[in-house]
Amino acid sequence: MATLDDVLQQSLNLNLPFPAATKQAAGLVDGVKTDVMVMSFSDKIMVTISQQGRLAHWLHVPLGNSNPGTDGMHTISEGTDDSLLPLSGLTATSLLGGHAPGQDTIGQLVARQIATAIATKSPAEKRLLVVGLGLGPNSGTDRDAFFSIIDLVLQCI
């Protein structure tokens, strides 16, 4: 049976056009190779973060209706102490997985932080953000690992 890497390599050799802009990054998080891919479709942005071939927790964050009264525009606070926190109007909802202890909380925090980065970069963004996570049992639970994961995502958005 072909591995995912074999299938991806074969598809890269075909030079077929793909309808979505795609960016990838890889790095070590707590000594574990972590792969990030961002695919931008016309109606959604999909971010996958995978370690050791995992992809078990899916979440979504609607960007279009996060700030009522601003017609899809996100309001960004200027230079306050909480500027590193996710925007309060963004809500991450688990679609699949996330039932292991602490996994849902970490997943929601990662998804909201990614959504905040996208909203900060493009305040008029209205597409749905879909995040697929496949983190190891302890990845993302400490500050350095969390910021390493977010840094990989920032390289792609």
Summary of the structure (lengths in Angstrom):
residues: 157
radius of gyration: 16.0
end to end distance: 33.1
largest distance: 52.8
contacts: 451
relative contact order: 0.25
helix: 27%
strand: 27%
